[in-house]
Amino acid sequence: MNKKLARLSALGLAVMLAACAPIPKLAEPAKPLDTQQLGLADKPQLDISARWWSSYQDAALDALIDRALAQNPNLAAASARVAHAQAMAEAAGAQDRPVIGAGADWTRQHLSENGFYPKPFAGETLNVMNLGVGVSYNWDFFGRHKAEIESALGARRAAEMDAAAARLMLSAQVTRAYFGLARVLAQQTLLNDQLADRQQSLDLVRERQQAGLDNTQDLRQAETPLTELRRQSQALDEQASLLRNQLAALSVQPAAELASLSPRMPALLSFEGQPTLNLLGRRPDVLAARSRVESATGQVTAAKAQFYPDVTLAAQYAFNATTVSKLLQSSSGQWNFGPALRVPLFDTGALRAQLKGRAAELDSAVAAYNGTVLEAVRDASDQVASLQSLQAQEHQTADGLASTEAAYVLARERFDAGMGNKLVVLAAHGQVLAQQRSLLDLRAQALDTQVNLLRALGGGIAN
């Protein structure tokens, strides 16, 4: 009898497996870009600290970024998304573990005199008590649980990298605003020197005009540059206020707290080796996009596993009695054990649609990854090209500054020897200050571009 039952069970299982709907053939999935074709492989790595901004050795900058990373609400939202993704990963992992539960119930019940139960139970009112424990396990024969776990872990990694990208962007924004303020303050210092020179020139021209050596046109021409410099000074004051407001918003504090902040521009960082595009693989947005591809791949695998039978093993042991005194007696015990098999026979249309949807999501994730990689390559390449150009321009401007400084020295020496005009000396000094301002702007642009390059290369995100 047992052999016959086993054969019938095996035959029934085989029939049910054969009745499973075939998995539909999908179009060839999209492929991620070959990074070697983009020149992202076989190049030397450059070590960039996770706290890359600390390399500029500015305690005030470090404090601003630390405060921003601790209190900025955008990062709090990103952290909440990571926590949500972690919870989803834990929920997916729980599917691969046995489910154990316990229950107890008490019911007072009146039995019908004309129902199923015979006398002496018919027409009686009695208590029914149950106390038991049960366990069930969904057997992952076809890898659905594993795929769902891998998908959830991929989604969690993507959320973590999104948070890392937000931290990287925030630290770069604070650094750029901080150095931008340093540029404005340095420009104000040079501009004040220019204003002093122009005021002195105007006073000399006015004296010469009163002495009949210059005319009114000369006086008006001397006034024009002074007016323009005063306008530039007001514009710099505005820029300084806006940058302090930006830093205050990024670091979540009143702008008044930064009224005395007076940063200075540092020199460009120098590295052992040169930044290469191979570092792009550690950019958090690239890592996030790649993790989403992995998550979508797991969803496709899980959707395919839905076409196969679902096997669950369950067991239960319980006590059942009508009186409390007999509830825990061994004679009140009852148990059951057995497998449950679910085969998708009539819902294959929904399963096919679900699989096609998951495949489309995978193609979308791959396309997004490819787009992110290409944008990262363009971003970093632009920063490298701009930095090289700015450094070349800086060298040319420095040479020009050396020439104007030499001319200023000669003009001053001639004046000291009684052979020149004070206005000529002031004009030569004004050219020196103008060249210094141009050089300052180029150095500030190069510094800003270097910060952008470090951001484009992923900051301190590890492989």
One Martini backbone bead per residue (centre of mass of N, CA, C, O) as a GRO file, in nm:
protein
  463
    1MET     BB    1   0.059   0.062  -0.022
    2ASN     BB    2   0.305   0.256   0.012
    3LYS     BB    3   0.420   0.213  -0.273
    4LYS     BB    4   0.170   0.309  -0.425
    5LEU     BB    5   0.165   0.594  -0.302
    6ALA     BB    6   0.446   0.682  -0.397
    7ARG     BB    7   0.391   0.650  -0.698
    8LEU     BB    8   0.156   0.847  -0.713
    9SER     BB    9   0.312   1.092  -0.612
   10ALA     BB   10   0.528   1.096  -0.831
   11LEU     BB   11   0.331   1.118  -1.067
   12GLY     BB   12   0.197   1.382  -0.978
   13LEU     BB   13   0.454   1.553  -0.980
   14ALA     BB   14   0.524   1.513  -1.278
   15VAL     BB   15   0.263   1.632  -1.391
   16MET     BB   16   0.294   1.916  -1.261
   17LEU     BB   17   0.564   1.986  -1.391
   18ALA     BB   18   0.463   1.954  -1.687
   19ALA     BB   19   0.231   2.182  -1.645
   20CYS     BB   20   0.418   2.395  -1.653
   21ALA     BB   21   0.490   2.686  -1.767
   22PRO     BB   22   0.664   2.829  -1.996
   23ILE     BB   23   0.925   3.025  -2.047
   24PRO     BB   24   0.961   3.302  -2.197
   25LYS     BB   25   1.110   3.450  -2.458
   26LEU     BB   26   1.361   3.681  -2.457
   27ALA     BB   27   1.521   3.939  -2.522
   28GLU     BB   28   1.810   4.069  -2.554
   29PRO     BB   29   1.983   4.207  -2.328
   30ALA     BB   30   2.129   4.458  -2.209
   31LYS     BB   31   2.458   4.606  -2.210
   32PRO     BB   32   2.717   4.691  -2.059
   33LEU     BB   33   2.977   4.872  -2.072
   34ASP     BB   34   3.300   4.864  -2.188
   35THR     BB   35   3.553   4.999  -2.008
   36GLN     BB   36   3.797   4.948  -2.197
   37GLN     BB   37   3.685   5.121  -2.437
   38LEU     BB   38   3.714   5.389  -2.235
   39GLY     BB   39   3.987   5.373  -2.070
   40LEU     BB   40   3.944   5.229  -1.751
   41ALA     BB   41   4.203   5.049  -1.778
   42ASP     BB   42   4.526   4.996  -1.695
   43LYS     BB   43   4.569   5.216  -1.461
   44PRO     BB   44   4.672   5.416  -1.239
   45GLN     BB   45   4.632   5.480  -0.914
   46LEU     BB   46   4.474   5.719  -0.688
   47ASP     BB   47   4.513   5.842  -0.372
   48ILE     BB   48   4.212   5.931  -0.199
   49SER     BB   49   4.081   6.061   0.054
   50ALA     BB   50   3.789   6.060   0.223
   51ARG     BB   51   3.914   6.342   0.339
   52TRP     BB   52   4.013   6.539   0.099
   53TRP     BB   53   3.987   6.834   0.225
   54SER     BB   54   4.221   6.798   0.443
   55SER     BB   55   4.462   6.856   0.243
   56TYR     BB   56   4.428   7.181   0.282
   57GLN     BB   57   4.465   7.262   0.580
   58ASP     BB   58   4.160   7.357   0.707
   59ALA     BB   59   3.984   7.389   0.989
   60ALA     BB   60   3.732   7.549   0.898
   61LEU     BB   61   3.653   7.359   0.670
   62ASP     BB   62   3.624   7.103   0.836
   63ALA     BB   63   3.397   7.211   1.021
   64LEU     BB   64   3.186   7.271   0.803
   65ILE     BB   65   3.163   6.983   0.686
   66ASP     BB   66   3.093   6.834   0.943
   67ARG     BB   67   2.832   6.988   0.992
   68ALA     BB   68   2.693   6.924   0.725
   69LEU     BB   69   2.700   6.608   0.752
   70ALA     BB   70   2.531   6.614   1.030
   71GLN     BB   71   2.270   6.838   0.938
   72ASN     BB   72   2.179   6.787   0.665
   73PRO     BB   73   1.869   6.703   0.531
   74ASN     BB   74   1.952   6.542   0.277
   75LEU     BB   75   2.111   6.325   0.438
   76ALA     BB   76   1.877   6.227   0.610
   77ALA     BB   77   1.712   6.119   0.373
   78ALA     BB   78   1.926   5.919   0.270
   79SER     BB   79   1.940   5.753   0.533
   80ALA     BB   80   1.643   5.662   0.525
   81ARG     BB   81   1.671   5.501   0.259
   82VAL     BB   82   1.873   5.300   0.371
   83ALA     BB   83   1.693   5.186   0.597
   84HIS     BB   84   1.474   5.083   0.407
   85ALA     BB   85   1.654   4.892   0.239
   86GLN     BB   86   1.742   4.721   0.482
   87ALA     BB   87   1.459   4.619   0.555
   88MET     BB   88   1.406   4.478   0.281
   89ALA     BB   89   1.646   4.282   0.307
   90GLU     BB   90   1.546   4.145   0.567
   91ALA     BB   91   1.278   4.047   0.451
   92ALA     BB   92   1.402   3.869   0.230
   93GLY     BB   93   1.574   3.689   0.423
   94ALA     BB   94   1.327   3.566   0.586
   95GLN     BB   95   1.226   3.363   0.360
   96ASP     BB   96   1.485   3.156   0.426
   97ARG     BB   97   1.323   3.098   0.689
   98PRO     BB   98   1.168   2.975   0.934
   99VAL     BB   99   0.830   2.956   1.055
  100ILE     BB  100   0.733   3.049   1.386
  101GLY     BB  101   0.441   2.955   1.585
  102ALA     BB  102   0.192   3.063   1.825
  103GLY     BB  103  -0.115   2.944   1.997
  104ALA     BB  104  -0.430   3.065   2.150
  105ASP     BB  105  -0.764   2.940   2.249
  106TRP     BB  106  -1.107   3.039   2.346
  107THR     BB  107  -1.429   2.861   2.343
  108ARG     BB  108  -1.776   2.912   2.364
  109GLN     BB  109  -2.007   2.637   2.289
  110HIS     BB  110  -2.304   2.564   2.104
  111LEU     BB  111  -2.473   2.272   2.022
  112SER     BB  112  -2.656   2.119   1.810
  113GLU     BB  113  -2.924   1.887   1.812
  114ASN     BB  114  -2.915   1.864   1.462
  115GLY     BB  115  -2.628   1.797   1.405
  116PHE     BB  116  -2.324   1.639   1.390
  117TYR     BB  117  -2.345   1.596   1.684
  118PRO     BB  118  -2.394   1.366   1.912
  119LYS     BB  119  -2.487   1.207   2.162
  120PRO     BB  120  -2.416   1.406   2.441
  121PHE     BB  121  -2.340   1.683   2.272
  122ALA     BB  122  -2.604   1.755   2.193
  123GLY     BB  123  -2.698   2.071   2.324
  124GLU     BB  124  -2.432   2.162   2.429
  125THR     BB  125  -2.223   2.353   2.655
  126LEU     BB  126  -1.881   2.443   2.577
  127ASN     BB  127  -1.536   2.420   2.597
  128VAL     BB  128  -1.266   2.541   2.378
  129MET     BB  129  -0.918   2.443   2.374
  130ASN     BB  130  -0.605   2.590   2.246
  131LEU     BB  131  -0.250   2.472   2.219
  132GLY     BB  132   0.023   2.583   2.002
  133VAL     BB  133   0.268   2.481   1.745
  134GLY     BB  134   0.438   2.609   1.446
  135VAL     BB  135   0.595   2.507   1.128
  136SER     BB  136   0.753   2.662   0.837
  137TYR     BB  137   0.888   2.588   0.493
  138ASN     BB  138   1.021   2.744   0.212
  139TRP     BB  139   1.142   2.588  -0.058
  140ASP     BB  140   1.437   2.677  -0.256
  141PHE     BB  141   1.469   2.513  -0.540
  142PHE     BB  142   1.469   2.779  -0.772
  143GLY     BB  143   1.590   3.064  -0.641
  144ARG     BB  144   1.397   3.296  -0.549
  145HIS     BB  145   1.504   3.391  -0.278
  146LYS     BB  146   1.793   3.451  -0.363
  147ALA     BB  147   1.718   3.666  -0.575
  148GLU     BB  148   1.567   3.857  -0.380
  149ILE     BB  149   1.807   3.910  -0.198
  150GLU     BB  150   1.999   4.023  -0.414
  151SER     BB  151   1.813   4.254  -0.490
  152ALA     BB  152   1.798   4.390  -0.210
  153LEU     BB  153   2.103   4.433  -0.181
  154GLY     BB  154   2.129   4.613  -0.430
  155ALA     BB  155   1.937   4.834  -0.326
  156ARG     BB  156   2.104   4.899  -0.076
  157ARG     BB  157   2.365   4.981  -0.221
  158ALA     BB  158   2.236   5.210  -0.380
  159ALA     BB  159   2.153   5.377  -0.132
  160GLU     BB  160   2.438   5.409  -0.018
  161MET     BB  161   2.553   5.554  -0.275
  162ASP     BB  162   2.359   5.789  -0.268
  163ALA     BB  163   2.462   5.893   0.002
  164ALA     BB  164   2.754   5.929  -0.090
  165ALA     BB  165   2.688   6.132  -0.315
  166ALA     BB  166   2.570   6.346  -0.124
  167ARG     BB  167   2.829   6.387   0.040
  168LEU     BB  168   3.012   6.467  -0.192
  169MET     BB  169   2.851   6.709  -0.293
  170LEU     BB  170   2.850   6.869  -0.027
  171SER     BB  171   3.158   6.893   0.015
  172ALA     BB  172   3.204   7.041  -0.255
  173GLN     BB  173   3.022   7.285  -0.205
  174VAL     BB  174   3.168   7.391   0.043
  175THR     BB  175   3.450   7.418  -0.080
  176ARG     BB  176   3.377   7.612  -0.312
  177ALA     BB  177   3.256   7.838  -0.136
  178TYR     BB  178   3.503   7.885   0.041
  179PHE     BB  179   3.701   7.955  -0.196
  180GLY     BB  180   3.526   8.178  -0.310
  181LEU     BB  181   3.554   8.362  -0.065
  182ALA     BB  182   3.860   8.385  -0.077
  183ARG     BB  183   3.868   8.530  -0.349
  184VAL     BB  184   3.700   8.779  -0.277
  185LEU     BB  185   3.881   8.882  -0.046
  186ALA     BB  186   4.137   8.911  -0.219
  187GLN     BB  187   4.013   9.107  -0.422
  188GLN     BB  188   3.948   9.331  -0.220
  189THR     BB  189   4.239   9.397  -0.146
  190LEU     BB  190   4.332   9.479  -0.432
  191LEU     BB  191   4.108   9.687  -0.481
  192ASN     BB  192   4.190   9.881  -0.255
  193ASP     BB  193   4.461   9.949  -0.384
  194GLN     BB  194   4.341  10.066  -0.642
  195LEU     BB  195   4.176  10.288  -0.508
  196ALA     BB  196   4.415  10.436  -0.382
  197ASP     BB  197   4.560  10.499  -0.646
  198ARG     BB  198   4.325  10.647  -0.790
  199GLN     BB  199   4.292  10.867  -0.576
  200GLN     BB  200   4.579  10.977  -0.605
  201SER     BB  201   4.556  11.046  -0.904
  202LEU     BB  202   4.317  11.241  -0.879
  203ASP     BB  203   4.457  11.443  -0.692
  204LEU     BB  204   4.684  11.516  -0.891
  205VAL     BB  205   4.505  11.615  -1.125
  206ARG     BB  206   4.364  11.835  -0.964
  207GLU     BB  207   4.619  11.997  -0.904
  208ARG     BB  208   4.698  12.036  -1.202
  209GLN     BB  209   4.435  12.179  -1.286
  210GLN     BB  210   4.468  12.417  -1.082
  211ALA     BB  211   4.761  12.481  -1.218
  212GLY     BB  212   4.720  12.435  -1.545
  213LEU     BB  213   4.831  12.142  -1.652
  214ASP     BB  214   4.533  12.054  -1.661
  215ASN     BB  215   4.225  11.957  -1.763
  216THR     BB  216   3.899  11.860  -1.736
  217GLN     BB  217   3.928  11.598  -1.900
  218ASP     BB  218   4.147  11.472  -1.723
  219LEU     BB  219   3.971  11.459  -1.472
  220ARG     BB  220   3.743  11.280  -1.583
  221GLN     BB  221   3.929  11.040  -1.662
  222ALA     BB  222   4.018  10.988  -1.359
  223GLU     BB  223   3.723  10.920  -1.248
  224THR     BB  224   3.622  10.664  -1.400
  225PRO     BB  225   3.786  10.425  -1.269
  226LEU     BB  226   3.682  10.478  -0.981
  227THR     BB  227   3.387  10.410  -1.034
  228GLU     BB  228   3.434  10.115  -1.128
  229LEU     BB  229   3.572  10.014  -0.868
  230ARG     BB  230   3.331  10.066  -0.681
  231ARG     BB  231   3.144   9.870  -0.823
  232GLN     BB  232   3.319   9.618  -0.776
  233SER     BB  233   3.309   9.632  -0.469
  234GLN     BB  234   3.004   9.586  -0.443
  235ALA     BB  235   3.003   9.312  -0.587
  236LEU     BB  236   3.190   9.169  -0.382
  237ASP     BB  237   3.008   9.206  -0.138
  238GLU     BB  238   2.780   9.037  -0.250
  239GLN     BB  239   2.934   8.772  -0.291
  240ALA     BB  240   3.009   8.734   0.005
  241SER     BB  241   2.720   8.714   0.113
  242LEU     BB  242   2.626   8.474  -0.062
  243LEU     BB  243   2.843   8.272   0.035
  244ARG     BB  244   2.767   8.281   0.334
  245ASN     BB  245   2.478   8.185   0.290
  246GLN     BB  246   2.553   7.913   0.164
  247LEU     BB  247   2.719   7.803   0.401
  248ALA     BB  248   2.492   7.822   0.608
  249ALA     BB  249   2.294   7.629   0.465
  250LEU     BB  250   2.484   7.378   0.443
  251SER     BB  251   2.556   7.399   0.777
  252VAL     BB  252   2.323   7.485   0.955
  253GLN     BB  253   2.335   7.821   0.998
  254PRO     BB  254   2.378   8.127   1.070
  255ALA     BB  255   2.517   8.385   0.894
  256ALA     BB  256   2.633   8.542   1.141
  257GLU     BB  257   2.848   8.317   1.216
  258LEU     BB  258   3.015   8.406   0.926
  259ALA     BB  259   3.113   8.710   0.930
  260SER     BB  260   3.432   8.635   1.018
  261LEU     BB  261   3.496   8.476   0.776
  262SER     BB  262   3.855   8.427   0.649
  263PRO     BB  263   3.959   8.286   0.395
  264ARG     BB  264   4.219   8.108   0.222
  265MET     BB  265   4.408   8.038  -0.045
  266PRO     BB  266   4.532   7.758  -0.160
  267ALA     BB  267   4.714   7.535  -0.287
  268LEU     BB  268   4.755   7.303  -0.492
  269LEU     BB  269   4.736   6.984  -0.518
  270SER     BB  270   4.961   6.710  -0.483
  271PHE     BB  271   5.046   6.406  -0.657
  272GLU     BB  272   5.111   6.068  -0.684
  273GLY     BB  273   5.047   6.113  -0.972
  274GLN     BB  274   4.761   6.087  -1.187
  275PRO     BB  275   4.463   6.146  -1.278
  276THR     BB  276   4.224   5.894  -1.369
  277LEU     BB  277   3.954   5.733  -1.522
  278ASN     BB  278   3.973   5.470  -1.346
  279LEU     BB  279   3.830   5.612  -1.090
  280LEU     BB  280   3.523   5.602  -1.179
  281GLY     BB  281   3.443   5.321  -1.045
  282ARG     BB  282   3.407   5.490  -0.749
  283ARG     BB  283   3.170   5.632  -0.805
  284PRO     BB  284   2.868   5.650  -0.655
  285ASP     BB  285   2.683   5.668  -0.910
  286VAL     BB  286   2.804   5.418  -1.048
  287LEU     BB  287   2.756   5.217  -0.817
  288ALA     BB  288   2.450   5.256  -0.806
  289ALA     BB  289   2.388   5.170  -1.098
  290ARG     BB  290   2.511   4.887  -1.070
  291SER     BB  291   2.327   4.791  -0.837
  292ARG     BB  292   2.063   4.814  -1.006
  293VAL     BB  293   2.137   4.593  -1.201
  294GLU     BB  294   2.157   4.369  -0.989
  295SER     BB  295   1.869   4.397  -0.886
  296ALA     BB  296   1.724   4.346  -1.160
  297THR     BB  297   1.843   4.065  -1.206
  298GLY     BB  298   1.707   3.935  -0.959
  299GLN     BB  299   1.414   3.988  -1.056
  300VAL     BB  300   1.427   3.809  -1.306
  301THR     BB  301   1.496   3.544  -1.164
  302ALA     BB  302   1.244   3.544  -0.981
  303ALA     BB  303   1.034   3.547  -1.213
  304LYS     BB  304   1.118   3.270  -1.329
  305ALA     BB  305   1.064   3.102  -1.063
  306GLN     BB  306   0.744   3.133  -1.074
  307PHE     BB  307   0.710   2.884  -1.287
  308TYR     BB  308   0.758   2.712  -1.045
  309PRO     BB  309   0.726   2.528  -0.792
  310ASP     BB  310   0.583   2.553  -0.460
  311VAL     BB  311   0.742   2.456  -0.151
  312THR     BB  312   0.585   2.345   0.160
  313LEU     BB  313   0.664   2.294   0.499
  314ALA     BB  314   0.451   2.150   0.764
  315ALA     BB  315   0.402   2.186   1.128
  316GLN     BB  316   0.194   2.057   1.414
  317TYR     BB  317   0.135   2.124   1.768
  318ALA     BB  318  -0.148   2.037   1.990
  319PHE     BB  319  -0.388   2.133   2.227
  320ASN     BB  320  -0.712   1.967   2.308
  321ALA     BB  321  -0.989   2.095   2.505
  322THR     BB  322  -1.268   2.142   2.753
  323THR     BB  323  -1.048   2.156   2.984
  324VAL     BB  324  -0.793   2.272   3.175
  325SER     BB  325  -0.700   2.000   3.316
  326LYS     BB  326  -0.659   1.857   3.008
  327LEU     BB  327  -0.481   2.030   2.811
  328LEU     BB  328  -0.172   1.905   2.903
  329GLN     BB  329  -0.231   1.636   2.814
  330SER     BB  330  -0.130   1.386   2.608
  331SER     BB  331  -0.427   1.311   2.511
  332SER     BB  332  -0.459   1.624   2.385
  333GLY     BB  333  -0.291   1.565   2.150
  334GLN     BB  334  -0.196   1.711   1.823
  335TRP     BB  335  -0.100   1.644   1.472
  336ASN     BB  336   0.088   1.776   1.183
  337PHE     BB  337   0.218   1.678   0.848
  338GLY     BB  338   0.337   1.849   0.543
  339PRO     BB  339   0.317   1.913   0.214
  340ALA     BB  340   0.314   2.195  -0.023
  341LEU     BB  341   0.188   2.242  -0.363
  342ARG     BB  342   0.256   2.496  -0.609
  343VAL     BB  343   0.108   2.545  -0.937
  344PRO     BB  344   0.128   2.727  -1.234
  345LEU     BB  345  -0.161   2.715  -1.451
  346PHE     BB  346  -0.369   2.999  -1.462
  347ASP     BB  347  -0.126   3.250  -1.418
  348THR     BB  348   0.073   3.294  -1.670
  349GLY     BB  349   0.006   3.572  -1.776
  350ALA     BB  350   0.108   3.729  -1.530
  351LEU     BB  351   0.395   3.612  -1.531
  352ARG     BB  352   0.480   3.711  -1.808
  353ALA     BB  353   0.436   4.011  -1.751
  354GLN     BB  354   0.631   4.027  -1.514
  355LEU     BB  355   0.887   3.939  -1.667
  356LYS     BB  356   0.883   4.163  -1.879
  357GLY     BB  357   0.901   4.392  -1.675
  358ARG     BB  358   1.174   4.309  -1.550
  359ALA     BB  359   1.334   4.322  -1.815
  360ALA     BB  360   1.282   4.624  -1.863
  361GLU     BB  361   1.418   4.719  -1.601
  362LEU     BB  362   1.696   4.615  -1.675
  363ASP     BB  363   1.736   4.782  -1.930
  364SER     BB  364   1.708   5.051  -1.782
  365ALA     BB  365   1.947   5.011  -1.585
  366VAL     BB  366   2.164   4.981  -1.802
  367ALA     BB  367   2.118   5.253  -1.939
  368ALA     BB  368   2.176   5.421  -1.687
  369TYR     BB  369   2.462   5.321  -1.646
  370ASN     BB  370   2.579   5.409  -1.917
  371GLY     BB  371   2.511   5.708  -1.880
  372THR     BB  372   2.677   5.749  -1.621
  373VAL     BB  373   2.952   5.675  -1.737
  374LEU     BB  374   2.964   5.885  -1.966
  375GLU     BB  375   2.928   6.133  -1.781
  376ALA     BB  376   3.179   6.076  -1.608
  377VAL     BB  377   3.383   6.099  -1.836
  378ARG     BB  378   3.315   6.387  -1.920
  379ASP     BB  379   3.353   6.527  -1.652
  380ALA     BB  380   3.651   6.449  -1.599
  381SER     BB  381   3.768   6.545  -1.870
  382ASP     BB  382   3.693   6.842  -1.835
  383GLN     BB  383   3.857   6.894  -1.576
  384VAL     BB  384   4.132   6.823  -1.687
  385ALA     BB  385   4.136   7.027  -1.922
  386SER     BB  386   4.088   7.282  -1.751
  387LEU     BB  387   4.329   7.257  -1.561
  388GLN     BB  388   4.549   7.266  -1.775
  389SER     BB  389   4.471   7.541  -1.893
  390LEU     BB  390   4.491   7.712  -1.632
  391GLN     BB  391   4.789   7.654  -1.577
  392ALA     BB  392   4.892   7.780  -1.839
  393GLN     BB  393   4.771   8.061  -1.790
  394GLU     BB  394   4.918   8.113  -1.527
  395HIS     BB  395   5.202   8.120  -1.643
  396GLN     BB  396   5.154   8.357  -1.837
  397THR     BB  397   5.061   8.562  -1.620
  398ALA     BB  398   5.317   8.549  -1.448
  399ASP     BB  399   5.498   8.665  -1.667
  400GLY     BB  400   5.343   8.932  -1.694
  401LEU     BB  401   5.385   9.021  -1.400
  402ALA     BB  402   5.692   9.040  -1.409
  403SER     BB  403   5.696   9.270  -1.617
  404THR     BB  404   5.526   9.480  -1.459
  405GLU     BB  405   5.714   9.487  -1.211
  406ALA     BB  406   5.961   9.590  -1.363
  407ALA     BB  407   5.829   9.852  -1.464
  408TYR     BB  408   5.766   9.964  -1.182
  409VAL     BB  409   6.057   9.982  -1.078
  410LEU     BB  410   6.156  10.180  -1.294
  411ALA     BB  411   5.954  10.408  -1.236
  412ARG     BB  412   6.043  10.452  -0.942
  413GLU     BB  413   6.341  10.511  -0.993
  414ARG     BB  414   6.293  10.760  -1.171
  415PHE     BB  415   6.139  10.919  -0.957
  416ASP     BB  416   6.364  10.912  -0.737
  417ALA     BB  417   6.562  11.063  -0.958
  418GLY     BB  418   6.377  11.295  -1.099
  419MET     BB  419   6.259  11.161  -1.403
  420GLY     BB  420   5.956  11.141  -1.312
  421ASN     BB  421   5.614  11.048  -1.267
  422LYS     BB  422   5.375  10.975  -1.042
  423LEU     BB  423   5.161  10.876  -1.244
  424VAL     BB  424   5.338  10.656  -1.366
  425VAL     BB  425   5.370  10.491  -1.110
  426LEU     BB  426   5.066  10.439  -1.060
  427ALA     BB  427   5.012  10.301  -1.331
  428ALA     BB  428   5.212  10.066  -1.290
  429HIS     BB  429   5.080   9.962  -1.030
  430GLY     BB  430   4.802   9.907  -1.157
  431GLN     BB  431   4.905   9.681  -1.346
  432VAL     BB  432   4.993   9.493  -1.124
  433LEU     BB  433   4.715   9.461  -0.988
  434ALA     BB  434   4.568   9.351  -1.238
  435GLN     BB  435   4.749   9.099  -1.267
  436GLN     BB  436   4.691   8.986  -0.986
  437ARG     BB  437   4.388   8.947  -1.034
  438SER     BB  438   4.413   8.754  -1.271
  439LEU     BB  439   4.579   8.540  -1.121
  440LEU     BB  440   4.376   8.489  -0.897
  441ASP     BB  441   4.147   8.386  -1.077
  442LEU     BB  442   4.301   8.145  -1.197
  443ARG     BB  443   4.358   8.005  -0.926
  444ALA     BB  444   4.063   7.978  -0.844
  445GLN     BB  445   3.973   7.810  -1.088
  446ALA     BB  446   4.172   7.578  -1.040
  447LEU     BB  447   4.066   7.504  -0.760
  448ASP     BB  448   3.774   7.450  -0.843
  449THR     BB  449   3.851   7.228  -1.051
  450GLN     BB  450   3.985   7.033  -0.853
  451VAL     BB  451   3.735   6.981  -0.687
  452ASN     BB  452   3.572   6.872  -0.926
  453LEU     BB  453   3.764   6.639  -0.987
  454LEU     BB  454   3.737   6.490  -0.718
  455ARG     BB  455   3.438   6.447  -0.755
  456ALA     BB  456   3.453   6.299  -1.037
  457LEU     BB  457   3.645   6.063  -0.890
  458GLY     BB  458   3.485   6.012  -0.591
  459GLY     BB  459   3.679   6.088  -0.387
  460GLY     BB  460   3.657   5.851  -0.105
  461ILE     BB  461   3.561   5.615  -0.266
  462ALA     BB  462   3.568   5.287  -0.260
  463ASN     BB  463   3.588   4.982  -0.427
   0.00000   0.00000   0.00000
